[in-house]
Amino acid sequence: MIYLDHHATTPLDPRVFEAMKPFFLEKFGNAASREHEFGREAADAVEAARARVAALIGADESEIVFTSGATESDNLAIKGHRRQDSRDKIVTVATEHPAVLDSCAAVERASNLYVIHLRPGSDGLVDPAKIKAAVDERTLLVSVMFANNEIGVLQDIPAIGALCKERGAIFHTDAAQAAGKVPIDVRAMDIHLLSLSAHKMHGPKGIGALYVRKRIPRVKLQPLIDGGGHEGGLRSGTLNVPAIVGFGAACEIARSEMSAEAKRLGKLRDKLWRGLSRGLDLVTLNGHPDQRLPGNLNVSFKFVESESLMMALAGIAVSSGAACTTTKAEPSHVLKALGLPEDLARSSIRFGLGRFTTAEEIDTVVERVVAAVKKLRKLSPLYKAGK
Ligand SMILES: *Cc1c(COP(=O)(O)O)cnc(C)c1O
């Protein structure tokens, strides 16, 4: 089995697992029970992990709120705002993750806020001029993801941050795919709110964080979950100590290995693209060729249905760009927003490389994909006619 679906989730790094283990068994204390040693031990571990998460994005420890993952962080970042009379607009992008799009839609239904969805260019990037035109003195919140989970493109976050600062709008970015893969500095990039997920960076599932800026400006949010007042009142509930410790370890490893790992993955990704584009005709890369995550490749194989191709690739875990939402396979909203014709959107495959991906695996994948696409096209009257 070869796993190339690292945008969906990543395997736990064994070093992360080792760090977590004691907190399931002997170190089981409640981090809120500071009156005894069991609780203090857990609380100290949580604070050490918080510092590691903060260090990955250039934040202060006090600005990290632990959540159940990036979905919850996106919900809190978007739904946590009190309506202001002077600012009633949210600006976001059509290619965002459903956690952002659906949170925006919920806010729009529940309050008098209205949402504007910007369209990216055909390369997946939002033109900062478009954002400049949309963000004004009535804009409360701007939410633009750091890296896209399907096509891997990296938006111009510093430019968007600077613009939001100038217009007095709050800037949220979903960095679930970007964190640990590319450098992030919330201060230099003028980010106010940032969503993280541990399981996208070789940490455990069910844990994430929201960075909430404390100074210049101090961002005030309303909690989604009320209770004992954990996490500065923003997220009540007993802390998941083993998961938080694992998240901290994952951040520390990602931070120390990021630059070397980005180079390694970038080379493997380029090797994969070279192999596919040399071995086959009518293959196209979706998304900007360079402004993308080092481990992402999204390719359309014209005249081949992605579902059939994935079936032919048994033993290789990839994902179709056409994510199945319900029973009906809808073409991906991301590829549609790029203006990709429906047939190309339905023939796209997302390759996601990760920490344990090897050059040998890439060789095997190139061989298998090239053979499978050739075989499927042989059966396609459209391919013969279209040639
Ligand atoms: C995976 C992902 C999420 C959801 O994160 P969870 O921690 O699984 O809730 C949100 N946004 C993006 C961009 C993602 O890739």
The ligand as an SDF file (V2000), in Angstrom:
LIG
                    3D

 15 15  0  0  0  0  0  0  0  0999 V2000
   -8.6050   19.1930    7.1080 C   0  0  0  0  0  0  0  0  0  0  0  0
   -8.9810   20.6140    6.9820 C   0  0  0  0  0  0  0  0  0  0  0  0
   -9.9120   21.2040    7.8280 C   0  0  0  0  0  0  0  0  0  0  0  0
  -10.6320   20.4020    8.8990 C   0  0  0  0  0  0  0  0  0  0  0  0
   -9.7630   20.0830    9.9440 O   0  0  0  0  0  0  0  0  0  0  0  0
  -10.2050   19.0500   11.0720 P   0  0  0  0  0  0  0  0  0  0  0  0
   -9.1160   19.1840   12.0970 O   0  0  0  0  0  0  0  0  0  0  0  0
  -10.2330   17.7180   10.4210 O   0  0  0  0  0  0  0  0  0  0  0  0
  -11.5150   19.4990   11.5900 O   0  0  0  0  0  0  0  0  0  0  0  0
  -10.2100   22.5300    7.6590 C   0  0  0  0  0  0  0  0  0  0  0  0
   -9.6160   23.2560    6.7150 N   0  0  0  0  0  0  0  0  0  0  0  0
   -8.7090   22.7350    5.8770 C   0  0  0  0  0  0  0  0  0  0  0  0
   -8.0610   23.6050    4.8610 C   0  0  0  0  0  0  0  0  0  0  0  0
   -8.3630   21.3980    5.9780 C   0  0  0  0  0  0  0  0  0  0  0  0
   -7.4890   20.8850    5.1220 O   0  0  0  0  0  0  0  0  0  0  0  0
  1  2  1  0
  2  3  1  0
  2 14  2  0
  3  4  1  0
  3 10  2  0
  4  5  1  0
  5  6  1  0
  6  7  2  0
  6  8  1  0
  6  9  1  0
 10 11  1  0
 11 12  2  0
 12 13  1  0
 12 14  1  0
 14 15  1  0
M  END
$$$$
